[in-house]
């Protein structure tokens, strides 16, 4: 797969809840090694769209295509098996195990013991988690728990990573570190990041897709969206 080729696409994707059109005929394309942020006000449809991509929701209509595989009717584990790593808003970690054990378990799901061990060591070094490798995850601070889950995602060697608000609830220092980690992950993987924090989005310098009322209103850099009067009115306001 060459850099720049479309690796994820939605075609007229829709998700209805009764009479509410949470996602309304969205056409979206993501290219190899791209890092794309999804933003929008509450109720804009970005989180529902994210869940349709990951198999958490089955779309009402339309298509989701990942590397030429139609996945709109597939379960989350089937989508993950295509090489897709997902991090949701709530960390999915094992509190009773230490950091290294959490990452090893993630690697072991996809690989044999020897490869899992080497991947665990590589991930601990790559995400700079060595200093807390023996700490029980249940005792870690919020930001550290988020980093452990990022490590668990990376250890499975996904080529496509979908992250839902990875910087939520973090201090400024933690947010800066998380931006660094995401840029590191983007060296080897294509990413979609759902996020509210404008400063964080600027840190990772991603192309941004702005959702409004279930549709894509605009796709551009954060700077261009911040400067657009309609985008400011709908979402950014004084935060721009």
MDAnalysis code that builds the backbone (N, CA, C; Angstrom):
import MDAnalysis as mda
import numpy as np

u = mda.Universe.empty(720, n_residues=240, atom_resindex=np.repeat(np.arange(240), 3), trajectory=True)
u.add_TopologyAttr("name", ["N", "CA", "C"] * 240)
u.add_TopologyAttr("resid", np.arange(1, 241))
u.add_TopologyAttr("resname", ["UNK", "UNK", "UNK", "UNK", "UNK", "UNK", "UNK", "UNK", "UNK", "UNK", "UNK", "UNK", "UNK", "UNK", "UNK", "UNK", "UNK", "UNK", "UNK", "UNK", "UNK", "UNK", "UNK", "UNK", "UNK", "UNK", "UNK", "UNK", "UNK", "UNK", "UNK", "UNK", "UNK", "UNK", "UNK", "UNK", "UNK", "UNK", "UNK", "UNK", "UNK", "UNK", "UNK", "UNK", "UNK", "UNK", "UNK", "UNK", "UNK", "UNK", "UNK", "UNK", "UNK", "UNK", "UNK", "UNK", "UNK", "UNK", "UNK", "UNK", "UNK", "UNK", "UNK", "UNK", "UNK", "UNK", "UNK", "UNK", "UNK", "UNK", "UNK", "UNK", "UNK", "UNK", "UNK", "UNK", "UNK", "UNK", "UNK", "UNK", "UNK", "UNK", "UNK", "UNK", "UNK", "UNK", "UNK", "UNK", "UNK", "UNK", "UNK", "UNK", "UNK", "UNK", "UNK", "UNK", "UNK", "UNK", "UNK", "UNK", "UNK", "UNK", "UNK", "UNK", "UNK", "UNK", "UNK", "UNK", "UNK", "UNK", "UNK", "UNK", "UNK", "UNK", "UNK", "UNK", "UNK", "UNK", "UNK", "UNK", "UNK", "UNK", "UNK", "UNK", "UNK", "UNK", "UNK", "UNK", "UNK", "UNK", "UNK", "UNK", "UNK", "UNK", "UNK", "UNK", "UNK", "UNK", "UNK", "UNK", "UNK", "UNK", "UNK", "UNK", "UNK", "UNK", "UNK", "UNK", "UNK", "UNK", "UNK", "UNK", "UNK", "UNK", "UNK", "UNK", "UNK", "UNK", "UNK", "UNK", "UNK", "UNK", "UNK", "UNK", "UNK", "UNK", "UNK", "UNK", "UNK", "UNK", "UNK", "UNK", "UNK", "UNK", "UNK", "UNK", "UNK", "UNK", "UNK", "UNK", "UNK", "UNK", "UNK", "UNK", "UNK", "UNK", "UNK", "UNK", "UNK", "UNK", "UNK", "UNK", "UNK", "UNK", "UNK", "UNK", "UNK", "UNK", "UNK", "UNK", "UNK", "UNK", "UNK", "UNK", "UNK", "UNK", "UNK", "UNK", "UNK", "UNK", "UNK", "UNK", "UNK", "UNK", "UNK", "UNK", "UNK", "UNK", "UNK", "UNK", "UNK", "UNK", "UNK", "UNK", "UNK", "UNK", "UNK", "UNK", "UNK", "UNK", "UNK", "UNK", "UNK", "UNK", "UNK", "UNK", "UNK", "UNK", "UNK", "UNK"])
u.atoms.positions = np.array([
    [0.854, -1.197, 0.000],
    [0.000, 0.000, 0.000],
    [0.888, 1.244, 0.000],
    [0.769, 2.082, -1.037],
    [1.608, 3.264, -1.150],
    [1.062, 4.400, -0.299],
    [1.994, 5.199, 0.250],
    [1.609, 6.372, 1.018],
    [0.741, 7.269, 0.128],
    [-0.372, 7.730, 0.657],
    [-1.265, 8.599, -0.104],
    [-2.471, 7.883, -0.674],
    [-2.443, 6.556, -0.709],
    [-3.609, 5.824, -1.195],
    [-4.716, 5.819, -0.144],
    [-5.960, 5.836, -0.594],
    [-7.101, 5.797, 0.317],
    [-7.179, 4.413, 0.967],
    [-7.205, 4.395, 2.308],
    [-7.237, 3.121, 3.029],
    [-8.526, 2.948, 3.840],
    [-9.236, 4.048, 4.059],
    [-10.541, 3.978, 4.724],
    [-11.467, 4.960, 4.036],
    [-12.693, 4.495, 3.770],
    [-13.642, 5.337, 3.044],
    [-15.052, 5.043, 3.530],
    [-15.858, 6.099, 3.658],
    [-17.296, 5.904, 3.875],
    [-18.041, 6.482, 2.676],
    [-19.127, 5.816, 2.330],
    [-19.930, 6.247, 1.184],
    [-21.379, 6.370, 1.618],
    [-21.866, 7.600, 1.615],
    [-23.250, 7.904, 2.019],
    [-23.591, 7.256, 3.365],
    [-22.647, 7.298, 4.292],
    [-22.844, 6.646, 5.586],
    [-23.879, 7.408, 6.418],
    [-24.866, 6.665, 6.934],
    [-25.926, 7.264, 7.734],
    [-26.199, 6.415, 8.962],
    [-26.529, 7.107, 10.066],
    [-26.929, 6.428, 11.288],
    [-28.094, 7.195, 11.894],
    [-29.255, 6.521, 11.952],
    [-30.466, 7.146, 12.460],
    [-30.862, 6.516, 13.796],
    [-31.302, 7.338, 14.708],
    [-31.887, 6.871, 15.968],
    [-33.321, 7.392, 15.999],
    [-34.257, 6.542, 15.596],
    [-35.626, 7.017, 15.442],
    [-35.658, 8.053, 14.330],
    [-36.161, 9.241, 14.636],
    [-36.210, 10.302, 13.633],
    [-34.986, 11.181, 13.610],
    [-33.999, 10.881, 14.461],
    [-32.786, 11.703, 14.536],
    [-31.710, 11.142, 13.602],
    [-31.197, 11.984, 12.723],
    [-30.121, 11.588, 11.820],
    [-28.788, 12.011, 12.431],
    [-28.201, 11.121, 13.217],
    [-26.944, 11.448, 13.895],
    [-25.795, 11.565, 12.900],
    [-25.801, 10.707, 11.874],
    [-24.856, 10.780, 10.763],
    [-25.692, 10.742, 9.485],
    [-25.454, 11.703, 8.603],
    [-26.360, 11.894, 7.463],
    [-25.604, 11.896, 6.136],
    [-25.514, 10.706, 5.534],
    [-24.939, 10.552, 4.186],
    [-23.525, 11.135, 4.072],
    [-22.657, 10.659, 4.935],
    [-21.287, 11.185, 4.998],
    [-20.365, 10.428, 4.043],
    [-19.691, 11.175, 3.198],
    [-18.616, 10.656, 2.356],
    [-17.294, 11.140, 2.944],
    [-16.410, 10.200, 3.234],
    [-15.176, 10.509, 3.949],
    [-14.071, 9.621, 3.397],
    [-12.861, 10.166, 3.290],
    [-11.728, 9.365, 2.810],
    [-10.490, 9.674, 3.638],
    [-9.769, 8.624, 3.992],
    [-8.532, 8.737, 4.777],
    [-7.426, 8.027, 4.013],
    [-6.265, 8.684, 3.935],
    [-5.167, 8.139, 3.150],
    [-4.095, 7.490, 4.017],
    [-3.321, 6.637, 3.404],
    [-2.230, 5.926, 4.089],
    [-1.303, 6.908, 4.804],
    [-1.036, 6.632, 6.087],
    [-0.143, 7.408, 6.951],
    [-0.665, 8.819, 7.256],
    [-1.930, 9.066, 6.974],
    [-2.521, 10.354, 7.335],
    [-2.864, 10.374, 8.824],
    [-2.913, 11.578, 9.402],
    [-3.395, 11.775, 10.759],
    [-4.536, 12.781, 10.673],
    [-5.755, 12.316, 10.904],
    [-6.942, 13.162, 10.755],
    [-7.650, 13.325, 12.096],
    [-8.022, 14.565, 12.425],
    [-8.813, 14.829, 13.626],
    [-10.264, 15.079, 13.239],
    [-11.180, 14.538, 14.032],
    [-12.612, 14.794, 13.873],
    [-13.055, 15.698, 15.005],
    [-13.664, 16.846, 14.657],
    [-14.156, 17.765, 15.669],
    [-15.606, 18.133, 15.367],
    [-16.236, 18.810, 16.323],
    [-17.601, 19.267, 16.143],
    [-18.259, 19.478, 17.489],
    [-19.309, 20.293, 17.544],
    [-20.013, 20.516, 18.806],
    [-20.704, 19.238, 19.266],
    [-21.131, 19.220, 20.514],
    [-21.875, 18.074, 21.030],
    [-23.090, 17.823, 20.146],
    [-23.295, 16.548, 19.783],
    [-24.425, 16.198, 18.937],
    [-24.177, 16.369, 17.452],
    [-22.935, 16.708, 17.083],
    [-22.625, 16.939, 15.667],
    [-22.554, 15.648, 14.862],
    [-22.320, 14.515, 15.549],
    [-22.272, 13.231, 14.863],
    [-20.905, 12.587, 14.802],
    [-19.875, 13.265, 15.301],
    [-18.518, 12.727, 15.157],
    [-18.313, 11.439, 15.937],
    [-18.851, 11.366, 17.165],
    [-18.670, 10.158, 17.970],
    [-19.478, 8.993, 17.402],
    [-20.672, 9.277, 16.894],
    [-21.473, 8.232, 16.248],
    [-20.763, 7.732, 14.999],
    [-20.202, 8.646, 14.232],
    [-19.427, 8.281, 13.041],
    [-18.264, 7.376, 13.425],
    [-17.532, 7.747, 14.479],
    [-16.414, 6.951, 14.983],
    [-16.870, 5.535, 15.322],
    [-18.012, 5.416, 16.002],
    [-18.514, 4.103, 16.410],
    [-18.949, 3.262, 15.210],
    [-19.383, 3.915, 14.144],
    [-19.709, 3.172, 12.922],
    [-18.445, 2.612, 12.265],
    [-17.349, 3.350, 12.357],
    [-16.079, 2.885, 11.788],
    [-15.537, 1.678, 12.548],
    [-15.742, 1.654, 13.870],
    [-15.131, 0.633, 14.716],
    [-16.017, -0.583, 14.946],
    [-17.248, -0.558, 14.424],
    [-18.151, -1.690, 14.609],
    [-18.971, -1.629, 15.879],
    [-18.826, -0.558, 16.661],
    [-19.633, -0.419, 17.873],
    [-21.093, -0.137, 17.541],
    [-21.330, 0.463, 16.379],
    [-22.683, 0.687, 15.870],
    [-22.766, 0.160, 14.444],
    [-23.924, -0.379, 14.100],
    [-24.155, -0.823, 12.727],
    [-24.912, 0.270, 11.991],
    [-24.347, 0.833, 10.929],
    [-24.985, 1.965, 10.250],
    [-26.384, 1.636, 9.721],
    [-27.215, 2.664, 9.652],
    [-28.554, 2.496, 9.083],
    [-28.481, 2.346, 7.575],
    [-27.498, 3.002, 6.956],
    [-27.332, 2.939, 5.505],
    [-25.909, 3.344, 5.156],
    [-25.507, 3.016, 3.933],
    [-24.185, 3.404, 3.451],
    [-23.126, 2.344, 3.702],
    [-21.890, 2.704, 3.347],
    [-20.781, 1.752, 3.386],
    [-19.596, 2.285, 4.177],
    [-18.891, 1.354, 4.818],
    [-17.581, 1.633, 5.405],
    [-16.615, 0.642, 4.759],
    [-15.579, 1.144, 4.118],
    [-14.637, 0.293, 3.393],
    [-13.235, 0.518, 3.945],
    [-12.617, -0.543, 4.458],
    [-11.261, -0.482, 4.987],
    [-10.378, -1.388, 4.139],
    [-9.462, -0.762, 3.412],
    [-8.586, -1.504, 2.487],
    [-9.390, -2.491, 1.631],
    [-10.410, -1.963, 0.978],
    [-11.253, -2.707, 0.034],
    [-12.155, -3.748, 0.681],
    [-12.194, -3.791, 2.009],
    [-13.086, -4.714, 2.713],
    [-14.279, -3.925, 3.247],
    [-15.485, -4.367, 2.912],
    [-16.706, -3.711, 3.382],
    [-17.001, -4.200, 4.805],
    [-17.022, -3.270, 5.759],
    [-17.076, -3.674, 7.173],
    [-18.309, -3.154, 7.921],
    [-19.251, -2.525, 7.233],
    [-20.378, -1.896, 7.928],
    [-21.213, -2.886, 8.735],
    [-21.194, -4.155, 8.357],
    [-21.999, -5.154, 9.065],
    [-21.147, -6.059, 9.956],
    [-19.874, -5.725, 10.135],
    [-18.973, -6.594, 10.893],
    [-18.893, -6.206, 12.364],
    [-18.519, -7.180, 13.180],
    [-18.378, -6.967, 14.619],
    [-17.024, -6.296, 14.916],
    [-16.906, -5.634, 16.091],
    [-15.645, -4.961, 16.425],
    [-14.419, -5.862, 16.341],
    [-14.530, -7.120, 16.792],
    [-13.345, -7.996, 16.767],
    [-12.950, -8.357, 15.339],
    [-13.928, -8.403, 14.427],
    [-13.617, -8.685, 13.024],
    [-12.889, -7.507, 12.389],
    [-13.293, -6.293, 12.749],
    [-12.613, -5.105, 12.241],
    [-11.205, -5.020, 12.823],
    [-11.065, -5.318, 14.103],
    [-9.737, -5.311, 14.736],
    [-8.800, -6.295, 14.041],
    [-9.343, -7.429, 13.615],
    [-8.527, -8.459, 12.970],
    [-7.955, -8.004, 11.625],
    [-8.498, -6.912, 11.073],
    [-7.975, -6.370, 9.823],
    [-6.728, -5.515, 10.058],
    [-6.355, -5.343, 11.345],
    [-5.204, -4.520, 11.679],
    [-5.586, -3.137, 12.164],
    [-6.766, -3.061, 12.780],
    [-7.280, -1.788, 13.277],
    [-7.200, -1.776, 14.802],
    [-6.556, -0.742, 15.365],
    [-6.475, -0.588, 16.810],
    [-7.384, 0.542, 17.256],
    [-8.119, 0.326, 18.345],
    [-9.104, 1.305, 18.797],
    [-8.877, 1.629, 20.265],
    [-8.888, 2.925, 20.582],
    [-8.872, 3.373, 21.974],
    [-10.111, 4.213, 22.220],
    [-10.961, 3.779, 23.134],
    [-12.177, 4.509, 23.448],
    [-11.908, 5.545, 24.543],
    [-12.936, 6.326, 24.910],
    [-12.754, 7.386, 25.902],
    [-12.360, 6.831, 27.269],
    [-12.958, 5.706, 27.660],
    [-12.684, 5.105, 28.965],
    [-11.562, 4.082, 28.808],
    [-10.457, 4.240, 29.525],
    [-9.340, 3.299, 29.372],
    [-9.766, 1.850, 29.630],
    [-9.391, 0.984, 28.707],
    [-9.694, -0.442, 28.837],
    [-8.408, -1.162, 29.212],
    [-8.100, -1.134, 30.509],
    [-6.857, -1.704, 31.010],
    [-7.169, -2.665, 32.156],
    [-6.165, -3.459, 32.527],
    [-6.316, -4.408, 33.638],
    [-5.659, -3.817, 34.875],
    [-6.471, -3.300, 35.792],
    [-5.951, -2.603, 36.962],
    [-5.102, -3.488, 37.868],
    [-5.394, -4.785, 37.887],
    [-4.691, -5.690, 38.787],
    [-3.369, -6.204, 38.255],
    [-2.977, -5.752, 37.060],
    [-1.702, -6.149, 36.463],
    [-0.808, -4.928, 36.321],
    [0.490, -5.167, 36.179],
    [1.382, -4.032, 36.000],
    [1.396, -3.591, 34.536],
    [2.106, -2.516, 34.265],
    [2.117, -1.922, 32.932],
    [2.643, -2.905, 31.894],
    [3.759, -3.548, 32.214],
    [4.365, -4.482, 31.260],
    [3.434, -5.647, 30.957],
    [2.749, -6.153, 31.968],
    [1.820, -7.274, 31.766],
    [0.643, -6.871, 30.883],
    [0.135, -5.662, 31.058],
    [-0.955, -5.172, 30.208],
    [-0.537, -5.141, 28.741],
    [0.643, -4.614, 28.495],
    [1.106, -4.496, 27.117],
    [1.422, -5.867, 26.532],
    [1.999, -6.751, 27.352],
    [2.293, -8.103, 26.875],
    [1.006, -8.838, 26.480],
    [-0.034, -8.716, 27.274],
    [-1.301, -9.382, 26.957],
    [-1.853, -8.915, 25.612],
    [-1.736, -7.624, 25.352],
    [-2.208, -7.095, 24.079],
    [-1.401, -7.662, 22.916],
    [-0.091, -7.704, 23.084],
    [0.764, -8.254, 22.031],
    [0.524, -9.747, 21.836],
    [0.274, -10.445, 22.923],
    [0.108, -11.905, 22.873],
    [-1.179, -12.313, 22.160],
    [-2.167, -11.438, 22.137],
    [-3.414, -11.755, 21.424],
    [-3.174, -11.951, 19.936],
    [-2.155, -11.281, 19.416],
    [-1.907, -11.323, 17.972],
    [-0.666, -12.120, 17.594],
    [0.192, -12.434, 18.585],
    [1.477, -13.040, 18.254],
    [1.835, -14.157, 19.221],
    [2.825, -14.955, 18.829],
    [3.346, -15.994, 19.690],
    [4.156, -15.401, 20.831],
    [4.556, -16.253, 21.809],
    [5.248, -15.751, 23.011],
    [6.508, -14.945, 22.723],
    [7.360, -15.429, 21.828],
    [8.630, -14.740, 21.567],
    [8.389, -13.360, 20.957],
    [7.536, -13.297, 19.947],
    [7.238, -12.010, 19.304],
    [6.541, -11.071, 20.285],
    [5.667, -11.618, 21.128],
    [4.977, -10.787, 22.124],
    [5.971, -10.156, 23.083],
    [6.982, -10.925, 23.495],
    [7.994, -10.382, 24.401],
    [8.779, -9.248, 23.749],
    [9.183, -9.455, 22.511],
    [9.969, -8.417, 21.839],
    [9.122, -7.181, 21.562],
    [7.861, -7.379, 21.186],
    [6.969, -6.244, 20.958],
    [6.717, -5.461, 22.236],
    [6.601, -6.175, 23.353],
    [6.397, -5.511, 24.640],
    [7.589, -4.620, 24.963],
    [8.801, -5.150, 24.794],
    [10.008, -4.368, 25.053],
    [10.089, -3.157, 24.119],
    [9.763, -3.370, 22.838],
    [9.806, -2.277, 21.869],
    [8.797, -1.188, 22.219],
    [7.610, -1.602, 22.631],
    [6.552, -0.636, 22.943],
    [6.885, 0.165, 24.190],
    [7.417, -0.505, 25.215],
    [7.811, 0.200, 26.435],
    [8.856, 1.274, 26.132],
    [9.786, 0.957, 25.247],
    [10.821, 1.920, 24.886],
    [10.253, 3.017, 23.989],
    [9.456, 2.614, 23.009],
    [8.928, 3.571, 22.033],
    [8.049, 4.636, 22.691],
    [7.209, 4.221, 23.643],
    [6.300, 5.150, 24.315],
    [6.847, 5.640, 25.655],
    [8.117, 5.321, 25.917],
    [8.810, 5.813, 27.117],
    [8.064, 5.450, 28.406],
    [7.682, 4.175, 28.494],
    [6.955, 3.680, 29.657],
    [7.828, 2.826, 30.567],
    [9.119, 2.758, 30.267],
    [10.019, 1.892, 31.026],
    [10.053, 2.203, 32.510],
    [9.970, 3.485, 32.875],
    [10.075, 3.865, 34.283],
    [8.892, 3.365, 35.114],
    [7.758, 3.108, 34.468],
    [6.580, 2.638, 35.219],
    [6.207, 1.202, 34.838],
    [7.093, 0.492, 34.189],
    [6.771, -0.840, 33.663],
    [6.292, -1.801, 34.744],
    [6.780, -1.644, 35.987],
    [6.423, -2.565, 37.071],
    [5.322, -2.023, 37.980],
    [4.778, -0.863, 37.645],
    [3.718, -0.258, 38.460],
    [2.374, -0.921, 38.159],
    [1.571, -1.124, 39.208],
    [0.214, -1.634, 39.014],
    [-0.616, -0.561, 38.330],
    [-1.301, -0.930, 37.272],
    [-2.036, 0.051, 36.483],
    [-3.131, 0.729, 37.307],
    [-3.735, -0.013, 38.236],
    [-4.795, 0.549, 39.062],
    [-4.324, 1.683, 39.958],
    [-3.024, 1.821, 40.135],
    [-2.486, 2.868, 41.003],
    [-1.950, 4.059, 40.212],
    [-2.029, 4.008, 38.908],
    [-1.464, 5.074, 38.086],
    [-2.393, 6.280, 38.009],
    [-1.809, 7.432, 37.702],
    [-2.584, 8.643, 37.446],
    [-3.335, 8.494, 36.124],
    [-4.328, 9.351, 35.945],
    [-5.192, 9.263, 34.761],
    [-4.391, 9.291, 33.457],
    [-3.483, 10.255, 33.344],
    [-2.720, 10.363, 32.110],
    [-1.876, 9.133, 31.841],
    [-1.267, 8.578, 32.881],
    [-0.452, 7.377, 32.716],
    [-1.296, 6.191, 32.264],
    [-2.495, 6.076, 32.798],
    [-3.399, 4.993, 32.369],
    [-3.732, 5.119, 30.884],
    [-3.918, 6.366, 30.431],
    [-4.193, 6.578, 29.004],
    [-2.987, 6.161, 28.161],
    [-1.779, 6.449, 28.653],
    [-0.575, 6.073, 27.904],
    [-0.407, 4.552, 27.852],
    [-0.769, 3.882, 28.954],
    [-0.699, 2.420, 28.951],
    [-1.642, 1.855, 27.897],
    [-2.835, 2.410, 27.791],
    [-3.752, 1.900, 26.774],
    [-3.250, 2.197, 25.364],
    [-2.626, 3.358, 25.174],
    [-1.989, 3.621, 23.885],
    [-0.935, 2.555, 23.596],
    [-0.169, 2.190, 24.637],
    [0.824, 1.133, 24.480],
    [0.193, -0.196, 24.101],
    [-0.953, -0.503, 24.690],
    [-1.651, -1.738, 24.369],
    [-2.125, -1.742, 22.918],
    [-2.565, -0.586, 22.441],
    [-2.984, -0.476, 21.043],
    [-1.779, -0.693, 20.120],
    [-0.676, -0.020, 20.418],
    [0.524, -0.090, 19.575],
    [1.113, -1.500, 19.566],
    [1.070, -2.190, 20.707],
    [1.673, -3.522, 20.814],
    [1.013, -4.554, 19.916],
    [-0.214, -4.287, 19.498],
    [-0.903, -5.198, 18.575],
    [-0.516, -4.942, 17.122],
    [0.378, -3.976, 16.895],
    [0.891, -3.622, 15.559],
    [-0.208, -3.276, 14.551],
    [-1.132, -2.392, 14.902],
    [-2.149, -2.010, 13.917],
    [-1.562, -1.071, 12.869],
    [-2.094, -1.125, 11.671],
    [-1.693, -0.158, 10.648],
    [-2.645, 1.043, 10.647],
    [-3.834, 0.853, 11.261],
    [-4.819, 1.930, 11.390],
    [-5.206, 2.047, 12.854],
    [-5.102, 3.260, 13.417],
    [-5.400, 3.489, 14.828],
    [-6.495, 4.548, 14.940],
    [-7.544, 4.234, 15.718],
    [-8.666, 5.140, 15.936],
    [-8.714, 5.487, 17.423],
    [-8.577, 6.772, 17.737],
    [-8.493, 7.224, 19.127],
    [-9.638, 8.183, 19.440],
    [-10.372, 7.901, 20.514],
    [-11.494, 8.735, 20.922],
    [-11.095, 9.572, 22.143],
    [-10.864, 10.853, 21.932],
    [-10.498, 11.825, 22.967],
    [-9.330, 11.350, 23.843],
    [-8.179, 11.113, 23.237],
    [-7.032, 10.599, 24.002],
    [-6.474, 11.586, 25.029],
    [-6.769, 12.887, 24.891],
    [-6.226, 13.877, 25.824],
    [-7.242, 14.329, 26.867],
    [-8.413, 13.702, 26.895],
    [-9.466, 14.133, 27.828],
    [-9.014, 14.005, 29.276],
    [-9.226, 15.063, 30.055],
    [-8.930, 15.034, 31.480],
    [-7.459, 15.133, 31.843],
    [-6.615, 15.434, 30.866],
    [-5.179, 15.491, 31.138],
    [-4.724, 16.893, 31.520],
    [-3.625, 16.959, 32.270],
    [-2.962, 18.228, 32.538],
    [-2.286, 18.706, 31.252],
    [-1.820, 19.960, 31.266],
    [-1.137, 20.493, 30.084],
    [0.101, 19.653, 29.759],
    [0.878, 19.300, 30.780],
    [2.094, 18.518, 30.555],
    [1.760, 17.144, 29.977],
    [0.705, 16.526, 30.492],
    [0.281, 15.218, 29.978],
    [-0.204, 15.331, 28.537],
    [-0.895, 16.425, 28.237],
    [-1.389, 16.637, 26.878],
    [-0.240, 16.785, 25.892],
    [0.779, 17.533, 26.281],
    [1.960, 17.699, 25.423],
    [2.614, 16.346, 25.172],
    [2.755, 15.546, 26.223],
    [3.364, 14.214, 26.076],
    [2.500, 13.323, 25.187],
    [1.190, 13.402, 25.332],
    [0.289, 12.583, 24.510],
    [0.399, 12.973, 23.039],
    [0.521, 14.265, 22.767],
    [0.711, 14.716, 21.382],
    [1.994, 14.133, 20.807],
    [3.051, 14.097, 21.600],
    [4.316, 13.509, 21.149],
    [4.146, 12.030, 20.838],
    [3.410, 11.322, 21.695],
    [3.192, 9.891, 21.486],
    [2.389, 9.636, 20.210],
    [1.394, 10.469, 19.969],
    [0.562, 10.285, 18.779],
    [1.373, 10.554, 17.513],
    [2.224, 11.558, 17.547],
    [3.093, 11.794, 16.385],
    [4.044, 10.620, 16.168],
    [4.510, 10.025, 17.262],
    [5.372, 8.840, 17.153],
    [4.607, 7.671, 16.533],
    [3.390, 7.426, 16.988],
    [2.579, 6.339, 16.442],
    [2.311, 6.562, 14.955],
    [2.140, 7.821, 14.558],
    [1.850, 8.153, 13.168],
    [3.018, 7.851, 12.228],
    [4.198, 7.627, 12.768],
    [5.324, 7.232, 11.908],
    [5.062, 5.907, 11.219],
    [4.312, 5.020, 11.888],
    [4.088, 3.679, 11.335],
    [2.614, 3.358, 11.107],
    [1.717, 4.238, 11.514],
    [0.283, 3.931, 11.400],
    [-0.506, 5.142, 10.921],
    [-1.624, 4.870, 10.282],
    [-2.608, 5.883, 9.900],
    [-3.519, 6.115, 11.109],
    [-3.903, 7.377, 11.359],
    [-4.687, 7.669, 12.566],
    [-5.913, 8.523, 12.292],
    [-6.970, 8.238, 13.074],
    [-8.111, 9.140, 13.235],
    [-8.222, 9.445, 14.716],
    [-8.311, 10.737, 15.040],
    [-8.415, 11.170, 16.432],
    [-9.667, 12.027, 16.588],
    [-10.595, 11.604, 17.458],
    [-11.727, 12.447, 17.837],
    [-11.299, 13.271, 19.034],
    [-11.453, 14.591, 18.952],
    [-10.916, 15.428, 20.017],
    [-11.674, 16.750, 20.120],
    [-11.724, 17.296, 21.354],
    [-12.316, 18.608, 21.599],
    [-11.260, 19.693, 21.807],
    [-10.096, 19.311, 22.272],
    [-9.072, 20.257, 22.693],
    [-8.356, 20.862, 21.480],
    [-8.648, 22.137, 21.211],
    [-8.084, 22.789, 20.030],
    [-6.558, 22.888, 20.090],
    [-6.025, 23.180, 21.282],
    [-4.577, 23.283, 21.419],
    [-3.907, 21.941, 21.136],
    [-4.527, 20.878, 21.599],
    [-3.996, 19.539, 21.348],
    [-3.978, 19.241, 19.850],
    [-5.056, 19.607, 19.165],
    [-5.113, 19.379, 17.719],
    [-4.013, 20.154, 17.013],
    [-3.781, 21.381, 17.446],
    [-2.697, 22.161, 16.838],
    [-1.340, 21.506, 17.096],
    [-1.184, 20.876, 18.251],
    [0.085, 20.205, 18.575],
    [0.393, 19.060, 17.617],
    [-0.642, 18.334, 17.212],
    [-0.388, 17.170, 16.357],
    [-0.496, 17.512, 14.867],
    [-0.833, 18.771, 14.569],
    [-0.779, 19.294, 13.198],
    [-1.502, 18.405, 12.197],
    [-2.730, 18.053, 12.523],
    [-3.485, 17.151, 11.668],
    [-4.452, 17.912, 10.759],
    [-4.799, 17.296, 9.648],
    [-5.930, 17.765, 8.863],
    [-7.191, 17.500, 9.684],
    [-8.124, 18.445, 9.661],
    [-9.292, 18.387, 10.534],
    [-10.565, 18.260, 9.720],
    [-11.467, 17.388, 10.171],
    [-12.807, 17.261, 9.604],
    [-13.800, 17.777, 10.630],
    [-14.543, 18.833, 10.268],
    [-15.512, 19.450, 11.162],
    [-16.907, 18.929, 10.854],
    [-17.520, 18.273, 11.857],
    [-18.882, 17.773, 11.719],
    [-19.883, 18.796, 12.241],
    [-21.046, 18.851, 11.592],
    [-22.144, 19.708, 12.046],
    [-23.457, 19.087, 11.577],
    [-24.318, 18.816, 12.545],
    [-25.646, 18.250, 12.267],
    [-25.559, 16.982, 11.417],
    [-24.601, 16.124, 11.770],
    [-24.492, 14.822, 11.127],
    [-23.780, 14.804, 9.798],
    [-23.307, 15.962, 9.355],
    [-22.628, 16.040, 8.065],
    [-21.253, 16.692, 8.224],
    [-20.415, 16.537, 7.205],
    [-19.119, 17.202, 7.196],
    [-19.312, 18.617, 6.685],
    [-18.999, 19.591, 7.537],
    [-19.128, 20.994, 7.158],
    [-17.890, 21.490, 6.434],
    [-16.711, 21.022, 6.894],
    [-15.465, 21.569, 6.370],
    [-14.322, 20.612, 6.660],
    [-13.348, 20.554, 5.761],
    [-12.118, 19.794, 5.983],
    [-10.939, 20.683, 5.613],
    [-10.085, 20.942, 6.603],
    [-8.935, 21.819, 6.362],
    [-8.020, 21.741, 7.571],
    [-7.014, 22.603, 7.611],
    [-6.157, 22.686, 8.789],
    [-6.915, 23.366, 9.925],
    [-6.405, 23.210, 11.165],
    [-7.031, 23.866, 12.305],
    [-6.986, 25.381, 12.151],
    [-5.898, 25.883, 11.574],
    [-5.769, 27.324, 11.383],
    [-6.832, 27.847, 10.421],
    [-7.074, 27.119, 9.325],
    [-8.074, 27.552, 8.348],
    [-9.485, 27.481, 8.928],
    [-9.762, 26.427, 9.688],
    [-11.081, 26.298, 10.301],
    [-11.292, 27.390, 11.345],
    [-10.250, 27.703, 12.111],
    [-10.339, 28.756, 13.124],
    [-10.628, 30.110, 12.488],
    [-10.160, 30.300, 11.258],
    [-10.329, 31.583, 10.580],
    [-11.639, 31.685, 9.806],
    [-12.352, 30.582, 9.660],
    [-13.587, 30.582, 8.878],
    [-14.754, 31.086, 9.733],
    [-15.454, 32.123, 9.313],
    [-16.531, 32.698, 10.139],
    [-17.628, 31.701, 10.500],
    [-18.057, 30.881, 9.548],
    [-19.133, 29.931, 9.834],
    [-18.676, 28.869, 10.825],
    [-17.454, 28.371, 10.636],
    [-16.921, 27.365, 11.562],
    [-16.803, 27.939, 12.965],
    [-16.338, 29.172, 13.070],
    [-16.213, 29.821, 14.380],
    [-17.584, 29.948, 15.048],
    [-18.562, 30.351, 14.268],
    [-19.912, 30.528, 14.810],
    [-20.485, 29.216, 15.323],
    [-20.261, 28.138, 14.562],
    [-20.840, 26.846, 14.914],
    [-20.132, 26.204, 16.096],
    [-18.817, 26.317, 16.134],
    [-18.096, 25.506, 17.115],
    [-17.054, 26.236, 17.937],
    [-16.200, 26.998, 17.277],
    [-14.992, 27.452, 17.965],
    [-15.229, 28.627, 18.895],
    [-15.932, 29.640, 18.415],
    [-16.235, 30.786, 19.252],
    [-14.979, 31.378, 19.844],
    [-15.019, 31.672, 21.144],
    [-13.907, 32.342, 21.811],
    [-12.694, 31.442, 21.989],
    [-12.872, 30.100, 21.726],
    [-11.745, 29.182, 21.945],
    [-10.774, 29.180, 20.784],
    [-11.168, 29.760, 19.659],
    [-10.366, 29.617, 18.442],
    [-8.990, 30.260, 18.589],
])
